Structures are given as C-alpha cells and as structure tokens.
C-alpha cells in the first residue's frame, strides 16, 4: 500500500539544539519492533528514576547513521533514545549526543509499522525532486504511543538535516 503524502506535510523547519540520551545497536533493525521497544525501554528505565523524561518537550528519537544503500544491514548503526536536559551525564550503556540546531526537512506521517520504508522512500524522492542537499543527520521523532492509537498507527516526523 502506498503511503499517502502531500507536500503540505513536508516543511523546512529550524529545529533547536537538543541532547539525546541513547543506546546504540549495530545490525539489522528494519521492521524489528521488538528491538526498538527493547532499546527504548533500556533508556527509559535509566532516565525515568532520574526524572529526565518529565518535560513535555521530551521526544523519543531514532537516529540513523548509515545509508542503507551503501552499508550492509548487519553493519548499520542506529541510536535510540530520548531527549534529555542539557548537562545530563552519560552512564554505563547510556551515551549522549547533540542534535544540532539546523535546518531540517520534516515530513509528518501517520503510518503502520510496515509502512516506514515507504515513508522514507517518499521523503527521499521529494529530496531528489527538489534537488536538496543533505547535511548528514537523519532521524525519526515519534509523537505517540502506537499501542494507544485506535488503528495501531505511529505518528512520526522524519527529520533530515539539509544544507541551506
């Protein structure tokens, strides 16, 4: 099924600098909901007792570090976690990275877990048709808990840093 997308759901936005507390995974991840749940749970279990997720601005994010067309699946790296207050200290497996303030192409979707690849194809097609230049960072920002959605859908923004 083709994911419906219109250019009204795609916007260029300046997103603020944020700190991401995350765990990394190297290897296959496409379509593996259990893996994402395990990774998010690991960070949540670390962050909640420290009250690091209390802000309404907290975002659940997956950062994609490798081009799937160039890097074999078993070597692809993702970072999965939550935005936390600046100044948070890393601990054990939990690491920190900065999501820089930058111009991002932001595409908003309401999709089933099986439709992520189609959503990414749509946004990459848009980037090519508009001749935009990528600036390395790509991530998904999740806006809901799909278990509470009546159709089990994920509300997600795909955010891709672009050169001005």
C-alpha positions as CSV (number, residue, x, y, z in Angstrom):
1,X,0.0,0.0,0.0
2,X,1.4,3.4,-1.0
3,X,1.8,5.8,1.9
4,X,-0.2,8.9,1.2
5,X,1.9,12.0,1.4
6,X,1.5,15.5,0.2
7,X,3.9,18.4,0.2
8,X,1.7,20.1,2.8
9,X,3.0,17.5,5.3
10,X,6.6,18.3,4.4
11,X,8.1,21.5,5.7
12,X,11.5,23.0,6.2
13,X,12.0,23.9,9.9
14,X,14.8,25.2,12.0
15,X,14.9,22.7,14.9
16,X,16.6,23.7,18.2
17,X,19.7,22.1,19.6
18,X,18.8,19.1,21.8
19,X,20.6,16.4,23.8
20,X,19.8,12.8,23.1
21,X,20.4,10.0,25.7
22,X,20.6,6.8,23.7
23,X,21.8,3.3,23.3
24,X,23.3,2.1,20.0
25,X,22.6,-1.0,18.0
26,X,24.7,-2.4,15.2
27,X,22.9,-4.8,12.9
28,X,19.5,-5.5,11.3
29,X,16.7,-3.3,12.6
30,X,14.2,-2.8,9.7
31,X,10.8,-4.0,10.7
32,X,12.1,-5.2,14.1
33,X,9.5,-3.6,16.5
34,X,10.7,-5.8,19.4
35,X,14.3,-4.4,19.0
36,X,13.1,-0.8,19.1
37,X,11.0,-1.5,22.1
38,X,13.9,-3.1,23.9
39,X,16.2,-0.2,23.2
40,X,13.7,2.4,24.2
41,X,12.9,0.5,27.4
42,X,16.6,0.4,28.3
43,X,16.9,4.2,28.0
44,X,13.5,4.8,29.7
45,X,14.4,2.5,32.6
46,X,17.6,4.6,33.1
47,X,16.0,8.0,32.6
48,X,12.7,7.8,34.5
49,X,14.1,7.4,38.0
50,X,16.2,10.5,37.3
51,X,13.1,12.4,36.2
52,X,14.8,13.1,32.9
53,X,11.7,12.5,30.8
54,X,9.3,14.8,32.8
55,X,9.4,17.7,30.3
56,X,6.5,17.9,27.8
57,X,9.2,18.7,25.2
58,X,10.8,15.2,25.6
59,X,11.0,13.4,22.3
60,X,11.5,9.7,21.5
61,X,14.0,9.5,18.7
62,X,15.8,7.0,16.5
63,X,18.9,8.3,14.7
64,X,20.1,6.5,11.5
65,X,23.8,6.8,11.0
66,X,24.3,4.8,7.8
67,X,23.0,5.0,4.2
68,X,21.1,1.7,3.7
69,X,22.1,1.7,0.0
70,X,25.8,1.7,0.9
71,X,26.2,-0.1,4.2
72,X,25.2,-3.8,4.6
73,X,22.3,-4.4,7.1
74,X,24.5,-6.3,9.5
75,X,26.8,-3.2,9.9
76,X,24.1,-0.5,10.0
77,X,24.1,1.6,13.3
78,X,21.1,3.2,14.9
79,X,20.9,5.3,18.1
80,X,17.6,5.0,20.0
81,X,16.6,7.1,23.0
82,X,15.0,10.3,24.4
83,X,15.8,14.0,24.5
84,X,17.0,15.0,28.0
85,X,18.0,18.2,29.7
86,X,21.4,19.7,28.7
87,X,24.0,18.8,31.2
88,X,22.8,15.3,31.7
89,X,25.7,12.9,32.3
90,X,26.1,9.6,30.4
91,X,26.2,6.4,32.5
92,X,27.1,2.8,31.6
93,X,25.5,1.9,28.2
94,X,23.7,5.2,28.0
95,X,25.5,7.7,25.9
96,X,24.7,11.3,24.9
97,X,24.8,13.1,21.5
98,X,23.9,16.5,20.4
99,X,21.2,17.0,17.8
100,X,22.4,20.4,16.4
101,X,20.3,23.4,15.7
102,X,19.9,23.3,12.0
103,X,17.5,23.5,9.0
104,X,15.6,20.2,8.7
105,X,13.2,18.8,6.2
106,X,10.4,17.5,8.4
107,X,7.9,15.1,6.9
108,X,4.9,14.1,9.2
109,X,3.3,10.7,8.8
110,X,0.6,8.6,10.5
111,X,1.6,5.1,9.4
112,X,1.6,1.4,10.3
113,X,4.9,-0.2,11.4
114,X,5.1,-1.9,8.0
115,X,5.0,1.5,6.2
116,X,8.2,3.1,7.4
117,X,10.2,2.1,4.3
118,X,7.6,3.6,2.0
119,X,7.6,6.8,4.1
120,X,11.4,7.1,3.8
121,X,11.1,6.4,0.0
122,X,8.6,9.2,-0.3
123,X,10.8,11.7,1.5
124,X,13.9,10.7,-0.3
125,X,12.0,11.1,-3.6
126,X,11.0,14.6,-2.5
127,X,14.6,15.5,-1.7
128,X,15.7,14.3,-5.1
129,X,12.9,16.1,-7.0
130,X,13.6,19.4,-5.1
131,X,17.4,18.9,-5.5
132,X,18.0,19.4,-1.8
133,X,21.5,18.7,-0.3
134,X,21.6,16.5,2.8
135,X,23.7,17.6,5.8
136,X,24.3,14.1,7.3
137,X,21.8,13.8,10.3
138,X,18.6,11.8,9.8
139,X,16.2,10.7,12.5
140,X,12.6,9.8,13.3
141,X,10.8,11.6,16.1
142,X,7.9,9.6,17.5
143,X,4.8,11.6,18.6
144,X,2.6,8.9,20.1
145,X,2.5,5.5,21.7
146,X,1.1,3.4,18.9
147,X,-0.4,0.9,21.4
148,X,-2.9,3.7,22.3
149,X,-3.8,4.6,18.6
150,X,-7.1,3.1,17.5
151,X,-5.5,1.6,14.4
152,X,-2.1,0.9,16.0
153,X,-0.5,3.6,13.8
154,X,2.7,5.5,14.5
155,X,2.6,9.3,14.4
156,X,6.1,10.2,13.4
157,X,8.2,13.0,11.9
158,X,11.1,12.1,9.7
159,X,13.7,14.8,10.1
160,X,16.6,15.2,7.7
161,X,19.2,17.9,8.1
162,X,19.6,19.9,4.9
163,X,22.2,22.4,3.7
164,X,20.8,26.0,3.4
